[in-house]
Amino acid sequence: MKNKLLFSVFVYFIILILLSLGFWQIYRLNWKLELIEQIENSLKNDPVELSNVEKKNYLRIKTSGDIDFDKQIYLYNLNDAGIPGFEVVNPIKIGDVNYLMNRGWIPFEKKDLPEINLVDQNKIVGTLMLQTKPSTFKPENDIEKNYWFTLNREDISKFTGRNFSEYVIYLNGDYKIPKPRVITAKISNNHKKYAITWFSMAISILLIYLYFRKKNY
């Protein structure tokens, strides 16, 4: 009888954990939906002057500054069609603040060509995005060859001799080369699926337990 009681307690404990995980995913789902709505609303707004506004993620801005083409960074990435190439990232000084500006994607063969540096520094329109932590699974940057896999802040500081804002400016506009990245509110949102999985597991275990109990108690 004691073993049956302990088994029942164990089963209900597992079910409670699974239900807790399911409700946590529901909470995350609602949070993610609110975040997506905020991003969509922000991207619909007209760009605001960077120097006159509080900085926040996905804020559309307009500004002017001094782009450093000598310390131009070539960041390995795929374009929307899955073709490998580089994203061109430049230091830019706006007022007293240093930013990184991602100007868009180029094919490998366009690296270091003058034609990729035709940009109006006095009319910059872009989207602010918080710089994310680099993945530990990507290769190390080859600073000497200017071949980058992540925007590692320590590597960038060594390469440029400067420190930068935590926000990266993603250039907007009709530039053909580099081709600016299209910023959208498409964020991974699988929390509903995860919640269904946890709840399903909880219900399945409960049904199996009740069947077992009916047969053996």
Backbone bond lengths (Angstrom), bond angles and torsions (degrees), N, CA, C in turn:
res aa  C-N    CA-C-N  psi(-1)  N-CA   C-N-CA  omega(-1)  CA-C   N-CA-C  phi
1 M - - - 1.465 - - 1.534 110.93 -
2 K 1.356 114.17 -39.02 1.466 118.60 179.31 1.524 111.24 -63.12
3 N 1.326 117.24 -40.92 1.467 120.80 179.60 1.521 111.63 -64.25
4 K 1.339 116.13 -38.58 1.460 120.09 178.01 1.523 111.22 -64.28
5 L 1.338 116.03 -39.56 1.464 120.15 178.88 1.533 110.59 -64.75
6 L 1.331 115.92 -44.88 1.458 119.86 178.98 1.526 111.42 -62.82
7 F 1.350 115.29 -39.31 1.465 119.20 178.36 1.524 110.72 -63.55
8 S 1.333 116.80 -41.73 1.469 121.12 179.22 1.525 110.73 -63.14
9 V 1.334 115.92 -43.49 1.467 119.72 178.82 1.523 110.32 -61.82
10 F 1.326 117.06 -41.72 1.463 121.70 179.39 1.526 111.08 -62.39
11 V 1.341 116.41 -44.78 1.467 120.57 -179.18 1.524 110.47 -62.60
12 Y 1.344 117.23 -46.82 1.465 120.06 -179.07 1.533 111.11 -65.71
13 F 1.314 116.13 -31.56 1.471 119.86 176.83 1.531 110.45 -65.66
14 I 1.329 116.75 -44.39 1.470 120.78 177.72 1.521 110.94 -62.78
15 I 1.329 116.48 -43.05 1.472 120.23 179.05 1.525 110.41 -61.92
16 L 1.332 116.80 -41.42 1.467 120.85 179.40 1.530 110.90 -61.89
17 I 1.332 116.36 -41.64 1.471 119.95 178.51 1.532 110.61 -63.21
18 L 1.336 117.00 -44.56 1.466 120.71 -179.46 1.522 111.43 -63.71
19 L 1.336 116.58 -40.32 1.467 119.98 177.43 1.526 110.63 -65.23
20 S 1.330 117.01 -39.14 1.465 120.60 178.67 1.525 110.37 -62.69
21 L 1.333 116.37 -42.50 1.470 120.39 177.62 1.524 110.95 -62.89
22 G 1.332 116.67 -38.85 1.461 120.53 178.64 1.515 111.90 -64.25
23 F 1.343 117.24 -45.12 1.465 120.24 179.90 1.529 111.32 -68.73
24 W 1.339 116.60 -31.01 1.461 119.73 175.23 1.520 110.66 -64.29
25 Q 1.316 117.16 -39.85 1.462 120.62 177.62 1.525 111.63 -67.06
26 I 1.330 117.38 -33.76 1.469 120.49 175.47 1.525 109.95 -64.24
27 Y 1.326 115.88 -42.20 1.467 120.08 176.78 1.529 110.91 -60.92
28 R 1.344 115.77 -45.52 1.464 120.20 179.44 1.525 111.39 -64.62
29 L 1.320 117.00 -36.02 1.462 121.54 178.37 1.526 110.45 -61.27
30 N 1.322 116.94 -47.78 1.467 120.41 -179.73 1.527 110.88 -63.97
31 W 1.344 116.15 -39.96 1.466 119.85 178.23 1.518 110.45 -63.35
32 K 1.329 117.27 -43.11 1.460 121.21 -178.51 1.524 111.18 -66.13
33 L 1.333 117.82 -39.36 1.459 120.79 178.80 1.530 111.15 -64.19
34 E 1.339 117.22 -39.57 1.464 120.48 176.86 1.528 110.58 -65.36
35 L 1.343 116.80 -39.67 1.462 120.78 178.76 1.521 110.97 -63.44
36 I 1.328 117.33 -44.83 1.463 121.48 179.33 1.520 110.57 -61.06
37 E 1.330 116.46 -40.88 1.466 120.11 178.79 1.529 110.80 -63.84
38 Q 1.341 117.14 -41.64 1.458 120.68 177.96 1.519 111.41 -62.62
39 I 1.328 116.51 -41.70 1.466 120.56 -179.92 1.522 110.25 -65.02
40 E 1.336 116.65 -45.80 1.460 120.36 179.86 1.526 111.14 -59.29
41 N 1.327 116.87 -42.51 1.463 120.44 179.11 1.524 110.93 -65.47
42 S 1.348 116.21 -39.74 1.462 120.13 -179.55 1.523 110.95 -65.21
43 L 1.338 117.03 -40.66 1.461 120.50 -178.06 1.526 112.52 -70.77
44 K 1.324 116.90 -19.65 1.464 120.51 178.91 1.532 111.82 -81.18
45 N 1.329 116.98 -20.35 1.460 120.78 -175.82 1.525 111.48 -73.32
46 D 1.323 115.43 155.03 1.460 120.88 174.57 1.531 109.00 -68.93
47 P 1.332 117.79 149.03 1.469 119.73 178.88 1.520 111.52 -64.73
48 V 1.331 115.45 144.20 1.467 121.57 -179.83 1.524 108.72 -114.61
49 E 1.321 115.25 155.90 1.466 120.54 -179.73 1.523 110.07 -64.75
50 L 1.331 115.98 124.07 1.461 121.12 -173.38 1.525 112.55 -59.28
51 S 1.324 116.52 -38.90 1.474 119.90 -175.27 1.523 113.00 -73.36
52 N 1.343 116.57 -11.60 1.474 119.22 -174.79 1.520 113.46 -112.64
53 V 1.316 117.71 17.81 1.464 118.87 -172.57 1.522 110.09 -141.78
54 E 1.319 114.78 152.65 1.462 120.01 174.45 1.522 109.17 -73.54
55 K 1.295 116.22 129.67 1.461 120.73 -176.05 1.523 110.38 -74.06
56 K 1.339 115.37 138.24 1.456 120.53 175.61 1.521 109.31 -154.55
57 N 1.299 115.25 161.51 1.454 121.63 -176.01 1.529 111.23 -64.14
58 Y 1.325 116.54 137.27 1.461 125.72 178.44 1.531 112.83 66.87
59 L 1.312 117.64 22.19 1.461 121.45 176.32 1.519 109.48 -79.99
60 R 1.329 117.11 129.69 1.461 121.31 176.17 1.514 108.34 -84.19
61 I 1.353 115.51 129.48 1.467 120.16 -173.62 1.527 110.67 -131.68
62 K 1.330 114.29 162.70 1.460 121.71 169.49 1.521 106.98 -132.99
63 T 1.313 116.19 146.76 1.451 119.54 -175.90 1.520 110.06 -168.32
64 S 1.309 116.49 -175.45 1.460 123.00 171.94 1.524 106.99 -144.07
65 G 1.324 116.39 157.23 1.459 118.79 -178.41 1.512 111.51 -175.00
66 D 1.305 114.55 -178.94 1.471 121.40 -179.14 1.525 108.84 -102.13
67 I 1.330 116.49 110.15 1.461 122.08 179.95 1.522 109.61 -84.07
68 D 1.311 116.33 132.60 1.463 122.20 177.15 1.527 108.74 -94.65
69 F 1.332 116.07 106.58 1.461 120.69 179.30 1.533 111.95 -87.40
70 D 1.326 116.61 -15.86 1.465 119.68 179.44 1.525 111.67 -72.81
71 K 1.310 117.00 -30.09 1.467 122.34 179.99 1.525 110.56 -107.13
72 Q 1.298 115.92 35.09 1.463 121.96 179.71 1.531 110.39 -66.06
73 I 1.316 116.27 134.05 1.466 122.21 -176.31 1.523 109.57 -106.45
74 Y 1.329 116.00 135.26 1.467 121.63 178.10 1.533 108.28 -109.45
75 L 1.324 114.63 106.53 1.464 122.72 -174.12 1.524 109.95 -100.94
76 Y 1.323 116.90 116.42 1.465 121.14 -179.60 1.528 110.87 -60.80
77 N 1.339 115.47 131.42 1.464 119.99 176.18 1.531 109.14 -166.29
78 L 1.319 115.22 166.58 1.459 121.96 175.96 1.521 109.45 -96.86
79 N 1.332 116.60 148.41 1.459 118.90 173.43 1.527 109.45 -85.19
80 D 1.327 117.29 -173.95 1.470 121.23 -175.79 1.526 112.02 -64.22
81 A 1.333 117.27 -22.89 1.462 121.12 179.50 1.531 112.16 -91.16
82 G 1.340 116.64 2.66 1.461 120.12 179.18 1.514 114.39 83.24
83 I 1.352 117.30 14.73 1.460 121.17 -179.55 1.530 109.08 -89.88
84 P 1.347 118.46 129.83 1.467 119.44 179.87 1.517 112.58 -72.17
85 G 1.295 114.99 148.72 1.457 121.99 178.85 1.519 109.01 -175.90
86 F 1.338 116.76 -151.43 1.459 121.44 179.91 1.524 110.72 -123.83
87 E 1.337 115.06 145.10 1.451 120.65 162.27 1.531 106.73 -94.84
88 V 1.319 115.99 132.99 1.463 121.45 -176.55 1.525 108.52 -92.78
89 V 1.321 115.51 119.90 1.471 121.83 -176.39 1.523 108.90 -121.61
90 N 1.334 116.18 127.21 1.465 121.18 -177.41 1.517 111.59 -120.96
91 P 1.329 116.69 141.29 1.462 118.57 164.60 1.523 108.83 -67.31
92 I 1.312 116.15 141.23 1.462 120.52 175.58 1.518 108.06 -142.20
93 K 1.323 115.87 131.85 1.460 120.43 178.82 1.517 109.04 -100.03
94 I 1.321 114.92 121.99 1.460 121.48 -179.97 1.527 106.77 -120.67
95 G 1.325 116.23 108.20 1.457 119.73 -172.24 1.516 108.77 66.94
96 D 1.341 115.71 -122.62 1.463 120.80 179.40 1.526 112.12 -103.86
97 V 1.322 117.75 9.52 1.463 121.29 -173.10 1.527 110.13 -113.92
98 N 1.317 115.98 134.82 1.463 121.80 174.83 1.527 110.03 -92.82
99 Y 1.315 115.79 130.60 1.461 122.10 176.25 1.526 108.85 -122.85
100 L 1.322 115.15 161.08 1.457 121.12 164.67 1.519 107.14 -100.24
101 M 1.321 116.58 137.17 1.462 121.08 178.92 1.523 109.32 -121.58
102 N 1.317 116.12 118.50 1.458 122.36 176.95 1.530 107.44 -87.47
103 R 1.341 116.35 111.40 1.467 120.29 -174.80 1.515 113.18 -90.73
104 G 1.343 117.94 -10.40 1.449 119.15 177.46 1.516 113.35 126.13
105 W 1.329 115.26 -171.88 1.468 123.24 -170.15 1.529 111.81 -101.23
106 I 1.348 114.78 143.55 1.463 121.70 172.68 1.524 108.80 -134.39
107 P 1.350 118.29 154.15 1.475 119.79 171.24 1.527 109.72 -71.60
108 F 1.317 116.27 160.17 1.461 121.36 -176.52 1.533 112.68 -53.18
109 E 1.332 116.33 -40.52 1.466 119.84 -172.35 1.532 112.86 -70.22
110 K 1.325 118.07 -11.47 1.461 121.00 179.77 1.529 112.58 -89.47
111 K 1.323 117.01 -3.12 1.465 121.23 -178.67 1.532 110.41 -57.17
112 D 1.348 114.91 130.56 1.472 124.29 175.39 1.527 114.61 71.88
113 L 1.329 118.55 5.63 1.466 119.82 178.16 1.529 110.02 -80.35
114 P 1.333 118.46 141.78 1.475 121.27 -177.83 1.528 113.20 -60.59
115 E 1.331 117.10 -29.28 1.467 119.91 -175.15 1.528 113.90 -64.27
116 I 1.335 117.24 -17.68 1.466 118.52 -178.83 1.529 112.08 -85.24
117 N 1.339 116.73 -3.50 1.464 119.88 -175.86 1.528 113.13 -109.00
118 L 1.310 116.04 26.18 1.457 120.33 177.35 1.523 108.94 -92.98
119 V 1.328 115.80 94.31 1.462 121.54 -177.94 1.524 108.45 -142.96
120 D 1.327 116.22 140.47 1.457 121.75 -179.73 1.528 109.02 -82.74
121 Q 1.319 116.72 106.57 1.462 121.07 -177.33 1.519 112.74 -71.62
122 N 1.327 116.62 -15.36 1.466 120.21 -178.13 1.528 112.77 -92.97
123 K 1.325 116.57 -9.27 1.469 119.75 179.92 1.532 108.46 -134.62
124 I 1.300 115.70 75.03 1.453 121.65 -178.95 1.529 109.32 -100.28
125 V 1.306 115.50 122.81 1.466 121.82 175.08 1.522 106.94 -120.45
126 G 1.306 116.70 130.44 1.457 119.03 -176.98 1.511 112.88 -158.96
127 T 1.311 114.80 -171.93 1.460 122.86 179.91 1.516 108.99 -126.04
128 L 1.327 115.85 128.72 1.457 120.41 177.00 1.524 109.73 -79.34
129 M 1.333 115.98 135.24 1.461 120.57 173.52 1.518 109.07 -139.74
130 L 1.315 115.77 135.44 1.456 120.53 176.91 1.524 109.97 -62.51
131 Q 1.311 116.24 134.76 1.457 119.70 178.26 1.525 109.54 -71.36
132 T 1.314 116.10 127.65 1.460 121.00 -179.19 1.533 110.16 -88.50
133 K 1.331 115.66 160.04 1.456 119.84 177.63 1.524 110.04 -70.14
134 P 1.320 117.13 138.05 1.477 119.52 -179.56 1.514 111.73 -67.98
135 S 1.316 115.83 146.76 1.463 121.02 178.09 1.524 110.38 -68.90
136 T 1.329 115.68 138.78 1.470 120.22 178.75 1.521 112.01 -75.83
137 F 1.339 117.42 -10.25 1.456 121.24 -177.03 1.533 112.53 -90.49
138 K 1.318 117.67 -7.63 1.462 120.13 -179.18 1.526 110.48 -86.11
139 P 1.344 116.76 153.41 1.475 119.89 179.33 1.524 111.31 -63.13
140 E 1.325 115.73 163.16 1.455 120.38 176.84 1.527 110.17 -74.08
141 N 1.310 115.18 150.02 1.460 120.57 178.50 1.527 110.98 -68.59
142 D 1.320 115.49 142.07 1.471 121.15 173.48 1.527 106.85 -100.98
143 I 1.332 115.36 90.02 1.457 120.44 -173.51 1.530 111.35 -66.13
144 E 1.330 117.63 -38.26 1.464 120.52 -178.14 1.524 112.32 -63.06
145 K 1.329 116.75 -38.81 1.467 120.80 179.72 1.530 111.84 -90.08
146 N 1.337 116.56 -0.90 1.466 121.90 -177.87 1.528 110.53 55.19
147 Y 1.315 114.43 52.92 1.472 122.39 -179.62 1.523 105.88 -128.90
148 W 1.339 115.21 105.82 1.459 121.01 -169.78 1.521 111.30 -111.63
149 F 1.327 114.67 147.54 1.462 121.63 174.77 1.529 112.12 -114.74
150 T 1.326 116.45 -23.50 1.462 121.90 177.05 1.524 108.89 -142.96
151 L 1.322 115.68 156.99 1.459 120.48 173.96 1.530 108.58 -90.94
152 N 1.315 115.14 63.05 1.456 121.32 178.47 1.532 108.92 -65.91
153 R 1.324 116.11 122.93 1.458 120.15 -171.86 1.534 112.25 -65.09
154 E 1.323 117.03 -34.62 1.466 119.37 177.73 1.528 110.94 -66.78
155 D 1.319 116.53 -42.23 1.466 120.38 178.35 1.526 110.90 -64.45
156 I 1.327 115.90 -40.78 1.467 119.59 -179.46 1.522 110.49 -65.67
157 S 1.323 116.18 -38.97 1.465 120.01 178.19 1.528 110.91 -63.48
158 K 1.340 116.96 -40.00 1.466 120.87 177.35 1.529 110.67 -65.86
159 F 1.324 116.36 -40.28 1.463 121.89 -175.64 1.523 112.08 -71.28
160 T 1.329 116.32 -37.47 1.465 120.65 -173.66 1.521 113.92 -105.37
161 G 1.347 116.11 -23.11 1.460 119.40 -174.93 1.511 113.06 76.24
162 R 1.331 116.91 18.78 1.463 121.60 -177.95 1.524 111.45 -134.57
163 N 1.328 114.68 161.33 1.456 121.37 171.47 1.523 108.66 -107.78
164 F 1.335 115.50 150.05 1.466 119.96 -171.02 1.522 112.23 -126.69
165 S 1.323 113.82 158.71 1.456 121.09 174.62 1.525 109.76 -60.03
166 E 1.317 115.83 153.51 1.467 120.00 176.84 1.524 111.96 -72.62
167 Y 1.335 116.94 -9.34 1.460 121.21 178.35 1.530 110.04 -98.45
168 V 1.320 116.01 136.49 1.462 122.82 173.57 1.525 108.11 -104.43
169 I 1.325 116.71 136.22 1.459 121.68 176.89 1.530 108.38 -91.25
170 Y 1.336 116.47 122.27 1.467 120.88 174.70 1.521 107.23 -100.26
171 L 1.320 114.72 114.03 1.458 121.23 -175.66 1.525 110.85 -63.45
172 N 1.321 116.18 135.26 1.466 122.69 173.16 1.524 108.91 -107.24
173 G 1.311 116.43 165.75 1.457 119.65 176.30 1.507 112.90 132.54
174 D 1.313 115.48 -179.31 1.467 122.59 -176.21 1.524 112.73 -96.36
175 Y 1.301 117.20 28.29 1.468 120.20 178.39 1.528 109.87 -64.86
176 K 1.311 115.79 139.63 1.468 121.34 179.06 1.515 111.58 -89.68
177 I 1.348 115.07 -36.12 1.455 119.04 -179.46 1.544 109.02 -152.13
178 P 1.289 118.59 121.20 1.461 126.49 -8.28 1.531 112.04 -61.18
179 K 1.323 115.67 153.98 1.452 121.94 179.65 1.525 108.50 -90.54
180 P 1.351 118.68 111.28 1.461 120.05 -176.99 1.530 112.49 -60.31
181 R 1.312 114.80 145.66 1.458 120.29 176.90 1.530 109.56 -71.11
182 V 1.326 116.17 139.37 1.460 121.13 176.05 1.528 107.76 -84.52
183 I 1.331 116.43 115.94 1.458 121.71 -179.22 1.519 109.12 -87.49
184 T 1.311 116.89 124.94 1.460 121.84 179.75 1.523 109.69 -132.10
185 A 1.329 115.08 175.74 1.471 121.48 177.90 1.520 111.19 -94.82
186 K 1.314 116.87 20.87 1.465 119.92 179.24 1.527 109.82 -76.77
187 I 1.315 115.12 99.20 1.459 122.00 -179.32 1.521 107.93 -119.64
188 S 1.318 115.66 140.03 1.461 119.96 177.72 1.528 110.22 -53.77
189 N 1.341 115.75 126.61 1.468 119.94 -176.80 1.523 108.99 -143.32
190 N 1.325 115.69 78.41 1.463 121.68 -178.07 1.530 112.55 -104.11
191 H 1.325 116.43 15.34 1.466 119.40 -173.16 1.529 112.46 -65.23
192 K 1.324 117.36 -32.56 1.464 119.64 178.15 1.527 110.65 -63.67
193 K 1.323 115.29 -43.23 1.465 120.38 179.01 1.527 110.71 -63.82
194 Y 1.325 115.89 -41.89 1.467 119.36 178.94 1.531 111.16 -64.46
195 A 1.345 115.62 -41.34 1.468 119.26 179.75 1.524 111.00 -61.45
196 I 1.329 116.42 -43.88 1.467 120.48 178.71 1.524 110.53 -61.21
197 T 1.337 116.23 -39.19 1.468 120.86 179.52 1.527 111.10 -61.81
198 W 1.341 116.66 -48.91 1.468 119.89 -178.79 1.525 111.52 -64.53
199 F 1.335 116.99 -43.76 1.465 119.93 -179.73 1.533 110.44 -64.88
200 S 1.323 116.58 -39.53 1.470 120.31 179.43 1.519 111.21 -63.12
201 M 1.334 116.01 -41.59 1.457 119.72 178.35 1.522 111.23 -63.85
202 A 1.336 116.01 -40.48 1.471 119.92 179.09 1.524 110.91 -62.90
203 I 1.327 116.68 -45.47 1.467 120.62 -179.79 1.523 110.96 -65.38
204 S 1.325 116.61 -40.99 1.468 120.35 -179.44 1.526 111.17 -62.51
205 I 1.329 115.53 -45.56 1.469 119.10 179.51 1.529 110.68 -63.87
206 L 1.332 116.90 -39.65 1.459 120.08 178.61 1.523 111.45 -62.94
207 L 1.325 117.92 -43.83 1.462 121.50 -179.84 1.527 111.15 -65.24
208 I 1.337 116.15 -42.30 1.467 119.64 178.43 1.537 110.19 -63.38
209 Y 1.334 115.77 -40.86 1.467 120.28 179.68 1.521 110.86 -63.94
210 L 1.332 117.11 -44.67 1.466 119.98 -179.60 1.525 111.45 -64.32
211 Y 1.337 115.78 -38.16 1.464 119.32 176.98 1.525 110.41 -64.71
212 F 1.329 115.90 -44.74 1.464 120.94 178.57 1.516 110.93 -61.74
213 R 1.314 116.33 -41.73 1.470 120.06 -179.17 1.516 111.80 -65.89
214 K 1.349 116.34 -40.54 1.454 120.02 179.44 1.518 111.19 -62.59
215 K 1.355 116.23 -36.12 1.459 121.04 -176.87 1.533 112.35 -78.05
216 N 1.327 117.57 -28.85 1.467 119.36 -168.08 1.526 114.92 -119.01
217 Y 1.310 118.09 -11.60 1.461 118.39 -177.59 1.533 109.69 -93.60
